[in-house]
Amino acid sequence: MERIRVVREKRNITQIRLSIEIGVSQETISAYENGKAEPKLEKLIKIANFLNTTTDYLLGRTNDDTPLSNVVNDIADKQLEELLNNYARLNNLQRKDLIWYSGIIENKDLN
């Protein structure tokens, strides 16, 4: 999994630091990076989380190594943009209704 090395180096993280963070030896990290061993799912998730990337990137399912925090922010930004676009299309009465309804949703007891 050469991509572990690519992201690790991009983030200026040593093999030793990564090994300590995920609970394996430095030799194991080297084996992962050189394709001599493959991390189990639990370790792969820990690696992705610590390197702030996705398991999909590490597995080669995507070429986007965007940090997870950016992915989450992008999703939130898209949802907010959609909400604002919908709001902009409403008339004044509909906007008041939407604000009223959002207050009900906010205060709704989810238990």
TORLO-211997 format. One record per residue: residue number from 1; residue in one letter; x negated, y, z of N, C-alpha, C in turn. Coordinates in steps of 0.02 Angstrom, whole numbers. Example, Ala and Ser with C-alpha at 12.3 -4.5 7.8 and 13.67 -1.06 7.14 Angstrom:
<sites>
site k=1 r=A nX=-660 nY=-284 nZ=390 caX=-615 caY=-225 caZ=390 cX=-660 cY=-165 cZ=390
site k=2 r=S nX=-642 nY=-112 nZ=354 caX=-684 caY=-53 caZ=357 cX=-645 cY=2 cZ=394
</sites>
This chain:
<sites>
site k=1 r=M nX=-42 nY=-59 nZ=0 caX=0 caY=0 caZ=0 cX=-44 cY=62 cZ=0
site k=2 r=E nX=-69 nY=78 nZ=-57 caX=-114 caY=135 caZ=-65 cX=-80 cY=200 cZ=-45
site k=3 r=R nX=-14 nY=201 nZ=-50 caX=22 caY=264 caZ=-34 cX=16 cY=282 cZ=39
site k=4 r=I nX=6 nY=234 nZ=82 caX=-6 caY=250 caZ=153 cX=-68 cY=293 cZ=158
site k=5 r=R nX=-122 nY=272 nZ=123 caX=-184 caY=310 caZ=123 cX=-174 cY=380 cZ=94
site k=6 r=V nX=-138 nY=383 nZ=38 caX=-126 caY=447 caZ=4 cX=-93 cY=497 cZ=51
site k=7 r=V nX=-38 nY=476 nZ=82 caX=-2 caY=522 caZ=127 cX=-42 cY=536 cZ=190
site k=8 r=R nX=-74 nY=485 nZ=216 caX=-115 caY=494 caZ=277 cX=-169 cY=547 cZ=265
site k=9 r=E nX=-204 nY=541 nZ=209 caX=-257 caY=589 caZ=194 cX=-228 cY=658 cZ=179
site k=10 r=K nX=-171 nY=660 nZ=145 caX=-138 caY=724 caZ=130 cX=-120 cY=760 cZ=195
site k=11 r=R nX=-102 nY=722 nZ=246 caX=-82 caY=751 caZ=311 cX=-142 cY=758 cZ=359
site k=12 r=N nX=-202 nY=741 nZ=334 caX=-264 caY=746 caZ=375 cX=-259 cY=703 cZ=438
site k=13 r=I nX=-238 nY=641 nZ=430 caX=-232 caY=595 caZ=486 cX=-281 cY=537 cZ=474
site k=14 r=T nX=-319 nY=520 nZ=525 caX=-368 caY=466 caZ=519 cX=-333 cY=398 cZ=526
site k=15 r=Q nX=-367 nY=346 nZ=502 caX=-342 caY=278 caZ=511 cX=-336 cY=262 cZ=585
site k=16 r=I nX=-384 nY=285 nZ=623 caX=-384 caY=271 caZ=696 cX=-323 cY=302 cZ=729
site k=17 r=R nX=-309 nY=365 nZ=712 caX=-251 caY=399 caZ=743 cX=-186 cY=363 cZ=723
site k=18 r=L nX=-180 nY=346 nZ=659 caX=-120 caY=310 caZ=636 cX=-113 cY=243 cZ=672
site k=19 r=S nX=-169 nY=208 nZ=678 caX=-167 caY=142 caZ=711 cX=-143 cY=148 cZ=783
site k=20 r=I nX=-167 nY=199 nZ=818 caX=-147 caY=209 caZ=888 cX=-72 cY=225 cZ=892
site k=21 r=E nX=-50 nY=268 nZ=847 caX=21 caY=289 caZ=847 cX=69 cY=232 cZ=834
site k=22 r=I nX=50 nY=185 nZ=791 caX=98 caY=131 caZ=775 cX=82 cY=66 cZ=810
site k=23 r=G nX=27 nY=64 nZ=848 caX=12 caY=6 caZ=889 cX=-21 cY=-52 cZ=853
site k=24 r=V nX=-66 nY=-37 nZ=806 caX=-105 caY=-89 caZ=773 cX=-178 cY=-68 cZ=773
site k=25 r=S nX=-222 nY=-112 nZ=750 caX=-293 caY=-94 caZ=747 cX=-308 cY=-52 cZ=685
site k=26 r=Q nX=-365 nY=-18 nZ=686 caX=-387 caY=21 caZ=629 cX=-399 cY=-26 cZ=570
site k=27 r=E nX=-422 nY=-86 nZ=583 caX=-433 caY=-135 caZ=530 cX=-368 cY=-154 cZ=496
site k=28 r=T nX=-314 nY=-157 nZ=534 caX=-249 caY=-172 caZ=505 cX=-226 cY=-117 cZ=458
site k=29 r=I nX=-237 nY=-54 nZ=478 caX=-220 caY=2 caZ=434 cX=-260 cY=-3 cZ=370
site k=30 r=S nX=-324 nY=-18 nZ=376 caX=-367 caY=-26 caZ=317 cX=-340 cY=-82 cZ=272
site k=31 r=A nX=-319 nY=-137 nZ=302 caX=-292 caY=-192 caZ=263 cX=-228 cY=-172 cZ=228
site k=32 r=Y nX=-185 nY=-133 nZ=261 caX=-124 caY=-108 caZ=229 cX=-142 cY=-66 cZ=168
site k=33 r=E nX=-188 nY=-20 nZ=178 caX=-206 caY=28 caZ=125 cX=-241 cY=-6 cZ=66
site k=34 r=N nX=-277 nY=-60 nZ=79 caX=-313 caY=-96 caZ=26 cX=-273 cY=-153 cZ=-4
site k=35 r=G nX=-211 nY=-161 nZ=16 caX=-169 caY=-214 caZ=-12 cX=-185 cY=-284 cZ=12
site k=36 r=K nX=-224 nY=-289 nZ=66 caX=-241 caY=-355 caZ=92 cX=-189 cY=-381 cZ=142
site k=37 r=A nX=-146 nY=-336 nZ=165 caX=-92 caY=-354 caZ=211 cX=-35 cY=-305 cZ=199
site k=38 r=E nX=25 nY=-327 nZ=216 caX=84 caY=-284 caZ=210 cX=115 cY=-276 cZ=279
site k=39 r=P nX=132 nY=-213 nZ=296 caX=163 caY=-203 caZ=362 cX=233 cY=-233 cZ=364
site k=40 r=K nX=250 nY=-260 nZ=422 caX=319 caY=-283 caZ=432 cX=363 cY=-221 cZ=434
site k=41 r=L nX=428 nY=-232 nZ=425 caX=475 caY=-176 caZ=421 cX=470 cY=-128 cZ=480
site k=42 r=E nX=465 nY=-154 nZ=540 caX=460 caY=-111 caZ=600 cX=400 cY=-65 cZ=595
site k=43 r=K nX=343 nY=-92 nZ=574 caX=282 caY=-52 caZ=569 cX=287 cY=-3 cZ=510
site k=44 r=L nX=317 nY=-24 nZ=456 caX=326 caY=20 caZ=398 cX=367 cY=82 cZ=417
site k=45 r=I nX=420 nY=71 nZ=455 caX=462 caY=126 caZ=478 cX=422 cY=172 cZ=523
site k=46 r=K nX=383 nY=144 nZ=569 caX=342 caY=185 caZ=613 cX=291 cY=226 cZ=573
site k=47 r=I nX=261 nY=194 nZ=523 caX=212 caY=229 caZ=481 cX=246 cY=288 cZ=445
site k=48 r=A nX=303 nY=274 nZ=414 caX=339 caY=326 caZ=377 cX=359 cY=383 cZ=424
site k=49 r=N nX=384 nY=367 nZ=482 caX=404 caY=419 caZ=530 cX=345 cY=460 cZ=552
site k=50 r=F nX=290 nY=427 nZ=569 caX=231 caY=464 caZ=593 cX=201 cY=507 cZ=537
site k=51 r=L nX=200 nY=481 nZ=476 caX=172 caY=519 caZ=420 cX=222 cY=569 cZ=391
site k=52 r=N nX=282 nY=569 nZ=420 caX=335 caY=616 caZ=399 cX=350 cY=609 cZ=324
site k=53 r=T nX=362 nY=546 nZ=304 caX=382 caY=531 caZ=236 cX=436 cY=478 cZ=239
site k=54 r=T nX=452 nY=449 nZ=182 caX=505 caY=398 caZ=181 cX=475 cY=329 cZ=166
site k=55 r=T nX=510 nY=278 nZ=189 caX=488 caY=210 caZ=172 cX=494 cY=199 cZ=97
site k=56 r=D nX=543 nY=230 nZ=66 caX=550 caY=223 caZ=-7 cX=487 cY=246 cZ=-43
site k=57 r=Y nX=458 nY=301 nZ=-20 caX=396 caY=325 caZ=-52 cX=340 cY=275 cZ=-40
site k=58 r=L nX=332 nY=252 nZ=21 caX=278 caY=205 caZ=37 cX=286 cY=140 cZ=-2
site k=59 r=L nX=347 nY=119 nZ=-15 caX=360 caY=58 caZ=-53 cX=358 cY=67 cZ=-128
site k=60 r=G nX=349 nY=129 nZ=-151 caX=346 caY=142 caZ=-222 cX=413 cY=147 cZ=-256
site k=61 r=R nX=466 nY=155 nZ=-217 caX=533 caY=160 caZ=-246 cX=549 cY=231 cZ=-270
site k=62 r=T nX=508 nY=279 nZ=-249 caX=514 caY=348 caZ=-271 cX=444 cY=378 cZ=-272
site k=63 r=N nX=436 nY=429 nZ=-312 caX=371 caY=463 caZ=-315 cX=372 cY=528 cZ=-274
site k=64 r=D nX=425 nY=538 nZ=-237 caX=434 caY=598 caZ=-196 cX=413 cY=583 cZ=-125
site k=65 r=D nX=357 nY=613 nZ=-103 caX=334 caY=602 caZ=-34 cX=355 cY=658 cZ=13
site k=66 r=T nX=409 nY=693 nZ=-7 caX=434 caY=749 caZ=32 cX=443 cY=728 cZ=105
site k=67 r=P nX=418 nY=769 nZ=150 caX=428 caY=753 caZ=221 cX=501 cY=746 cZ=239
site k=68 r=L nX=515 nY=701 nZ=285 caX=584 caY=687 caZ=305 cX=620 cY=750 cZ=328
site k=69 r=S nX=586 nY=793 nZ=363 caX=619 caY=854 caZ=387 cX=643 cY=896 cZ=329
site k=70 r=N nX=606 nY=897 nZ=274 caX=628 caY=935 caZ=215 cX=688 cY=902 cZ=182
site k=71 r=V nX=690 nY=835 nZ=182 caX=747 caY=800 caZ=153 cX=810 cY=816 cZ=192
site k=72 r=V nX=805 nY=814 nZ=258 caX=863 caY=830 caZ=301 cX=885 cY=901 cZ=289
site k=73 r=N nX=837 nY=947 nZ=286 caX=855 caY=1018 caZ=275 cX=887 cY=1027 cZ=206
site k=74 r=D nX=862 nY=992 nZ=156 caX=891 caY=997 caZ=89 cX=964 cY=974 cZ=89
site k=75 r=I nX=979 nY=920 nZ=124 caX=1047 caY=895 caZ=128 cX=1092 cY=946 cZ=163
site k=76 r=A nX=1067 nY=973 nZ=219 caX=1106 caY=1024 caZ=256 cX=1116 cY=1086 cZ=213
site k=77 r=D nX=1064 nY=1107 nZ=177 caX=1070 caY=1166 caZ=134 cX=1121 cY=1154 cZ=79
site k=78 r=K nX=1122 nY=1095 nZ=50 caX=1170 caY=1080 caZ=-3 cX=1242 cY=1080 cZ=24
site k=79 r=Q nX=1251 nY=1052 nZ=83 caX=1318 caY=1052 caZ=113 cX=1340 cY=1123 cZ=130
site k=80 r=L nX=1296 nY=1163 nZ=156 caX=1313 caY=1232 caZ=172 cX=1328 cY=1271 cZ=108
site k=81 r=E nX=1289 nY=1259 nZ=56 caX=1301 caY=1293 caZ=-8 cX=1370 cY=1273 cZ=-36
site k=82 r=E nX=1386 nY=1209 nZ=-31 caX=1452 caY=1186 caZ=-54 cX=1508 cY=1219 cZ=-15
site k=83 r=L nX=1500 nY=1222 nZ=51 caX=1550 caY=1254 caZ=94 cX=1558 cY=1328 cZ=76
site k=84 r=L nX=1503 nY=1363 nZ=67 caX=1507 caY=1434 caZ=49 cX=1538 cY=1445 cZ=-19
site k=85 r=N nX=1523 nY=1402 nZ=-66 caX=1555 caY=1407 caZ=-133 cX=1630 cY=1396 cZ=-128
site k=86 r=N nX=1650 nY=1347 nZ=-89 caX=1722 caY=1335 caZ=-80 cX=1755 cY=1394 cZ=-45
site k=87 r=Y nX=1723 nY=1421 nZ=5 caX=1749 caY=1478 caZ=42 cX=1757 cY=1539 cZ=-5
site k=88 r=A nX=1709 nY=1549 nZ=-48 caX=1711 caY=1606 caZ=-94 cX=1770 cY=1602 cZ=-142
site k=89 r=R nX=1794 nY=1542 nZ=-155 caX=1850 caY=1535 caZ=-202 cX=1918 cY=1544 cZ=-168
site k=90 r=L nX=1919 nY=1549 nZ=-102 caX=1982 caY=1555 caZ=-65 cX=2005 cY=1627 cZ=-62
site k=91 r=N nX=2072 nY=1636 nZ=-57 caX=2098 caY=1704 caZ=-45 cX=2092 cY=1718 cZ=31
site k=92 r=N nX=2109 nY=1779 nZ=51 caX=2101 caY=1799 caZ=121 cX=2140 cY=1756 cZ=170
site k=93 r=L nX=2201 nY=1739 nZ=153 caX=2242 caY=1697 caZ=197 cX=2211 cY=1627 cZ=203
site k=94 r=Q nX=2189 nY=1600 nZ=148 caX=2157 caY=1534 caZ=150 cX=2092 cY=1535 cZ=191
site k=95 r=R nX=2056 nY=1590 nZ=186 caX=1994 caY=1596 caZ=225 cX=2010 cY=1597 cZ=300
site k=96 r=K nX=2062 nY=1633 nZ=319 caX=2082 caY=1635 caZ=390 cX=2103 cY=1565 cZ=412
site k=97 r=D nX=2140 nY=1530 nZ=370 caX=2160 caY=1461 caZ=386 cX=2100 cY=1415 cZ=395
site k=98 r=L nX=2051 nY=1423 nZ=351 caX=1991 caY=1382 caZ=355 cX=1953 cY=1395 cZ=420
site k=99 r=I nX=1946 nY=1458 nZ=438 caX=1912 caY=1476 caZ=500 cX=1951 cY=1448 cZ=560
site k=100 r=W nX=2017 nY=1454 nZ=558 caX=2059 caY=1426 caZ=612 cX=2049 cY=1350 cZ=616
site k=101 r=Y nX=2050 nY=1317 nZ=559 caX=2043 caY=1244 caZ=558 cX=1974 cY=1223 cZ=582
site k=102 r=S nX=1923 nY=1260 nZ=563 caX=1855 caY=1241 caZ=585 cX=1850 cY=1246 cZ=661
site k=103 r=G nX=1886 nY=1294 nZ=691 caX=1888 caY=1299 caZ=764 cX=1920 cY=1238 cZ=795
site k=104 r=I nX=1973 nY=1213 nZ=764 caX=2006 caY=1153 caZ=790 cX=1959 cY=1093 cZ=785
site k=105 r=I nX=1925 nY=1087 nZ=729 caX=1879 caY=1031 caZ=720 cX=1822 cY=1035 cZ=771
site k=106 r=E nX=1797 nY=1095 nZ=782 caX=1741 caY=1105 caZ=828 cX=1761 cY=1084 cZ=900
site k=107 r=N nX=1823 nY=1099 nZ=918 caX=1846 caY=1086 caZ=987 cX=1881 cY=1019 cZ=994
site k=108 r=K nX=1885 nY=981 nZ=940 caX=1920 caY=916 caZ=942 cX=1882 cY=868 cZ=988
site k=109 r=D nX=1920 nY=835 nZ=1030 caX=1891 caY=785 caZ=1075 cX=1881 cY=721 cZ=1035
site k=110 r=L nX=1818 nY=701 nZ=1028 caX=1802 caY=643 caZ=986 cX=1803 cY=578 cZ=1025
site k=111 r=N nX=1821 nY=580 nZ=1088 caX=1821 caY=519 caZ=1128 cX=1878 cY=475 cZ=1112
</sites>
